[in-house]
Amino acid sequence: MTIEELNKKDNFKEAKQYFEKNERIVEYNKKKYKIEEILKEYDPLQHKVTDRRFRPDKILSEDGEQFVNAINYDEAEMAARNGVQTSTDYSLALVNRLPLPVQQRIVLVAATFLVGERINIESNSEGTGKELERLIRKVWDDNKLDYESKNIAELMMSETHCAELWYDYIDADYWKGTILKASTKKIGVMILAESKGDKLYPIFDEYQDLVAFGRGYKVNVDHKEVEHFDYYTKDVIIKGVVEGNEWKTTEQKNPYGAIPVVYYSQDRPEWANVQPLIERKETRFSDFADTNDYFADPALVAEGEVENLPSKGEVGKQFQVRNGGKINYLTWDSAPESTKMEFEMLDQEIFANTHTPDISFGTMKTLLGNLSGIALKLLFMDAQIKASKKQEYFGKCIQRRLNLIKKIVMSLSPMEFVNVVLELKPIFKSFMPVNEVEYNSMLINAFNAGMISRKTMIEMSTLVRNAEEELKEVLSDLEAKEKNIKQNNVNLT
């Protein structure tokens, strides 16, 4: 679809219907899913194993009393039964339904390795470009994007798509002390996802460029839900709301010159390849619990004649048996080995096929000790390979975020940034448990040997949060130290 095709729609309602024709449908395991169905797989309380239709309670029948059926009397049948029929009472045995949050674990680990500890920003800024970069970093920090990035990654991996919606609002004091002090607009961001009540409708052209973005949502007004639908192009922002039975719209020029949306997506949820294995594990786990309910408590088996059975609460119980009688407890000594093996194989295949390291306490306690850096890298190599692959796409989205923030900041005072050239690039700082003493010693040795610069050493250190500010402090300390040395030498002479 092109912008021209969208503009040909006669009215807002037609444009809205066009967006809604592009409702997201995801296909895996030979099925087509809407996002709300995927969310059921992500929420353990909505898993298939909790559904009574899939896992019904067991019906136990008990023979009842004999009676003559005087109402539904059938002579032939009653003759065959000698005129007597037996009632049957039914009772239910509740089965276990034990969902496991495996999908959430897969997503949490994958998102953590993808985003890493944080996303650094590299630039080539000089002069006014340096000031523009400082403003962009301010927007980044004030909107807590280091934290939101991981949240976005989790939403993308679990729901298959989500978006950032950027906007501005009035805050007269926000830019005080900067070259934008005359501006009264503060820049904010909203995370959109279907789990948050948003319906997302991205429209791409034949080159896979985002040319329009629609958002459907509802707002609670006076205890009533009011339907809204907004859509964005690089030229206009159109917002619609239902009033009565009609759509009322407002249209404004897009002040940013770009669609104020960063759209994230992936083909399938993170666990798609192992969904059948997860369902199998939940079923077998619930079956195993049912079996334990039947056999975990010992049963008393008596042979021959037993006299004076003790009462339930009696202490020091004694049994008397006659004529070769025996008393034993019937117990289930151990679970079948095949069941134990199946659980282990399911775990192994689930983790292996989603490139998820098993970092549970039970596994990691066997690795306690001062592991070397190379050992830790090898241990988490599979997850890092997966994260590196995903960064090829996710990094492009973060790059678009940086470009969009730059456009929005520049739109607040275009004359301040005429002919400013600024290139920003996201750098992912990987999430990897390290031996900090060993790692930082390696950086120091590399710096002393002239292999890396002081800036690189500080940026890569695990002790530093803001490398740029830290470098300024280090250089300031070195300068002060040199002055003191010079002053001491002067005093000595």
N, C-alpha and C positions, 0 to 999 in steps of 0.2 A: 504494500500500500504506500502511496505517496501523499504528501501534504495536499496536493491538488485534489486527489480523490476525497480526502476528508472534507476539504472546503466545499465540495460539490453537494454535500448533504444539505437538504433544504432547511432543516431545523435542528435544534438541540436534541430532540427525542430520537431522530434518525441517527445522529452522530453517536449518541449513547448506545443505541442498539448495535451499531457497527462495532463499537468497542467490545460489547458483551458477547458478540459472536466469537471473539478471540479468547474465551474463557480457557484457562490453563487446564489441559488434560495430560496426565503423565502415564506412560505405559511401561510396565515391567511385570515379570512372571506371567506373561500372556494375558494380562488384564489391563484395563484402562481405569485410572483413578482420578477423581477430583481431589483437590487439596484437603477437603474435610475428611476424606477417607484415609489419606496419608497421615493426617494428624491423629486418627484413631490408632494407627500402628505405633505412633510415637508416644502416646499416652498409655502407660501400662494398665490403667483402670478401665480402658476401653478395648483391651485386647480380646481376640477371638475366644481365648480360653475362659474368659469371664462370662461369656454368653451362654445362658441356659439352653438355648436352642442348639448350640454346638456341643455343649457338655452338660446334658440333663442330669438331674438327680436320679438315683436308682430307686425303682419301685419294688418294695418288698411286699409279697402277698402272704396273708395269714388266713388259714381256714377258719371259718366262722361256724355259727350254729346251723343245724338242720331245720328246715321249715317247709311248709306246703305253700307253693306259689298259687294263691287263689286269684290273683289279678291277671297275670299272663299265663293262663292255664292252657297247656297243650296236652291233650289226652295221650297221644302217642309218646311224647317225651316223658310225661309223668309215669306212664306205664313202664317205660324202660328204667325209670329211676325208682320204681315201687312207690310212686306218689310222693317222694321226698326229694327236696333240693337243698344244696349246701351253699350258704352265703360265704362270700370272701371279702374280708376287709383289707384295704390297701394302706400301706404306710411308706413314707419316703425316707431314704437314707441319703443325707446331704453329702455330696462329693466335694472334694477340694478343688478350688479354682485359683491357681497361683500364678499370676502374671509376673514376668521378670522385666525390669527396665533395661534390657540389653540395648535397645535402639538408642536410648538416651546416653548410655555409656559410650557407644560407638561415636555418636555425634560430639559429645563433650571432648573426648580425647582427640578426635580429628580436628576440631575447631581450635583447640589449644595448640597443637603442632602447626597448624596452618598460619595462624596469626603470630605465634611466637610470644616472646616476652613483651614486645612492643614493635611498632612500625616507625622507624626513623625516617627523617626527610632530608634528602641531599639536595643541594642547590648550587647554582653558579652565580649567585646574586652579587651585584656591585652597586654602589651608590644608592639611588632611589629604589632599585630592585631589592637591596638589603632591607629597606624599610617595609616594602611590600611583603617580603618574606616574613618579617616579624609580625605583621598584621595577620597573615595567614596562619602562622603558628598560634597566635592568640585565639583565633576562631577555632582552630583544632583543639587546643587545650580547654577552652571554655565550654565547648560542646562535648568534652570528655570522650573524644573519638578513640583514644587508646583502649577504652573499655567497651565502647559501642562496636568496635570492629569485631571483637570476639562474639558479641551478641548477634551481629549480622551474619557472621560465619555459621553460627549454630542455626539461625533461622533458615539460611540458604540450604544447609545440609539436611534439615529436617522437613522443611516445607517445599523445597526445591526452588522457591523464589521469594524475594523480599525487595525492599527498596528504601533509599533515603530520599526524603522530600525536604529540600532546602527552601527557606523563606526568610523574610525580614520583618521586624516589628519595632515599635517606637521605644527607644531608651536613650534619652538625651545625653546621659553622662558616660555612655559605654566607651566612646573613643577619646575621652579626655586624655591629654598628654601625648597624642599621636598626630600625624599629619591629617587624620580624618576627624579632627576635633569638631569640625563644623557639621558633621553628619549626625543625625538623630536616630539612625537605624541600627539595630543590633541583628546579627545573623544567627538563626537557629536552624535546627534540623529535627525532623520527626522520622522515626523508623516505622515503616509500613509493612504489615504482614497479615496474612489471612487469619492467623491465630489472634491478632489484635483487633479483628473486626473489619479489616480492609479487603476489598476485592481489587486486584491489580490487573490492569489491562495494557501491557506494553504493545506498541505497534512499530514494527520494523519495516524498512524498505527492502528492495531487492539486494542491497549491499549489506544488509544486516545492521544498518545504522538505526538508532532509535529516533523516530520522527514524531511520535506522539505518545503520551502516557495518560491513561485514564485511571481514576480511583473512585470506587463506590464505597460508601460508608454510611453509618447512621449515627445521629446525635440525639441524646436524650434531652428533650425540652419539656419541662413541666410534666414529667413522668410519662411522656410520649416519645416514641422513636420517630425522628424525622429523617427521611431519606435524602442523601446528598450524592451528587456525582460531579466530579471536577475533571477537566482534562487540560493538558499542557502541551503546547508546541513551542518552538523557539521564538515564535512571534507573539502568541497570545496565551492568556490564561483565562479559561472559561469555567465558572463555578455555577452549579445548578442545585436548587433545593425544591422539594415538593411543598407547595402551599395550596391547601385544599386538595384538588385532584390535578393540579396543573404544575408543570415545571417552570420555575422562575429562575432566570439566569442573569449573571453579571459578567461582563467581559472587560478585561484590562490588557494593556500592552505588556508583554513580558519585558521587564526592565533589564534582564540579565543577558539577553541575546543567546541564551541556551536553555534547553529544557532543564529545570532545576531538580532533576531526579537522577540518582545513580541506581541502576537496576542490576540486581544480582540474581543469577539463576544457575541451576545445573539440571541435567537430564532426569535424574532419579534421586530419591532419597539415599542417604549414605548407607543404609542397611539393605538396600533392595536385593542384592545378590544372596543374602543369607536369611531373608524373611522366612522361607520354609523351614530352615534349620532352627530358627528362634521359636517358631510355633511348635515344632516337634519337641524341643527342649521343655517348653512350658507344659505341653500335654504329658510328657513322660514324668516331669517333676510333680505334677498334680496326681498322676497315677501312683507314683511312688509314695506320696503322702497318704493316699487312700489305703495303700497296702500296709503302711506303718500303723494306721488307725486300727486295722483289723488284727495285726499280728505283733505289734510292739509290746502290748501288755501280756504277761504270761497267763496261760490257762492251766487249771489244775486237772490232771488226768488221774483217775483212780481205777485200779483193777481189783477185783474181788470185793470183799465186804469191808466197809469203812464205818466205824462207829464214832459217836460223839464228835461230829464236826464242830470246830470252834466257831464262835461268833466273829463278826467282821472286826470289831474293835478289841478283841481279846489279845492280851500281851502274853508272850511265851506259849504260843499255840502248840497243841499236841494232838496227834491223830492216833487212833487205835484201829488196827486192821486185823482181820481174821482170815483163815483159810487161804494163806499165800497172797493176800492182797498187797498191792503196791500203790504208792502215790508218787507222781512225778509232775513237773511243770513242763508244759508244752511251750517252747519259746522259739522265736525266729532268730537264730544265732547271727546271721549276716545276710546282707542283701546279695542277690545273685551277682556274680562277677560280670556278667554280660551287661547288666544295668549300669554298674559303675563305669565300665568301659565305654558305654554309649554316651554317658554324660561327659566324660573326658574328651571323647572324639568330637562331640558337638561343640564344646568350648574351643577346642583346637581349630576346627574348621571355621567357626564364626569369627574368631580373632584373625586367623590367617587370611581369610578371603575378604576382610575389610581392612587389612593392614593395621590392625589395632593391637598395640602392645598390651600384654596382660600385666598391668601394674597394680593388681590387687595386693593387699597386705600379705596374704598367704604366699604369693609368688615372690614378692620383693624381699620378704624377711630372709629368704634363702640366699639373697645377694648382699646381705649386710657386710660392710667392710669398706675399705678405702679403695674403690675401683679406680683404675686409671682412666684418663680421658678417652683413650682409644677404645677401651672396653665399653664405656658408656655409649660411645657413638655406634659401635657395632650392635649393642643391645637394642638401640632405638632406630637402627638404620631403615627398617621397613617403613616405619611411620614417617621418617624424614623424607624418604623417597616419594611417598604419597603426598606429603605437604608441599614438596618442591614442585610436583606436577600440578597441583591445584593452584599454586601461586602464579602460574603462567596466566590463568584467567583472573583470579582474585586480585592480583597485582594490577592488572589493567583497570579493574573497577576502582581501586584505590587511586590510581593515576587519574582517572576521570574525576574522582572526588576532589583531588588537589586542583585540577584545572578548573573545576566548577567553582570552588571557593575563591580562586584567584579572579575569575570573571565577576563574581558577585562583589568582592571587595573593591575591585576596580570600578564597578558600576556606581559605587557610592560617591565617588569623586573622580570622574574620568580625566579631568584636566591635570590631576596630580600625577598620573601615571602615563602620560603621553610618551610614546617611544621607549617605554620600560621593557627590557627583555629579562624574563625570569623563567628558568626551567627548574621544575621541582620533580624529584623522583623518590618513590617510596622504597625503603630498604627494610626487609623483614629481618628482625633479630630473632633467630631461631630459639625455640623452647627446648632446652636440653639440660638435664641435670649434669653439673660439672664438678670436678674437684677444683674448687676455687683457688686454693693455694697453688696447685700445679699450673692451672690455666693462667693466672695473673703473673706468676713467675716466668712463664714462657713469654708473655707479652713484654715484660721488662727486659728479659734477655735479648729478645728480638730488637727492641728499641736501642739498647746499649750497643748491639752489634751493627747498628745502622741499617737494619733490614726494613724497619717501618718507622714512620714519623711519630712524633709525640701525639699528634692529633688522632692518628689511627690507633695508637695504644690506648688512649683515653676512650675513644668511641667503642672499642671492643671490650673494654674492661667490664667485669661483672659488678664492680663497685660503684659505677657511675650511672646516674639516671639521665641527666641532661649534659651531653658531651660538650656542646657549644659553650654553655655557661661554665662548666668545669674547666675547660681549656683556658678561658679568660682568667679564672681564678688562679690556675697554675702559673700562667705567664705573669700575672700580677705578682704572685708570691716570688717568682724567680727574679723579677725586676727589683722588687724590694730587697731581696737577699743580696743582689749584686751591689745595690746602693750602699747597703750596710757594710759590705766588704770594702768598697772603695773608701767609705768614710773612716773605717778603722785603719786603713792603710795611710790615709792622710794624717790621722791623729798620731800614728806611730812615727811619722816623719817630722 
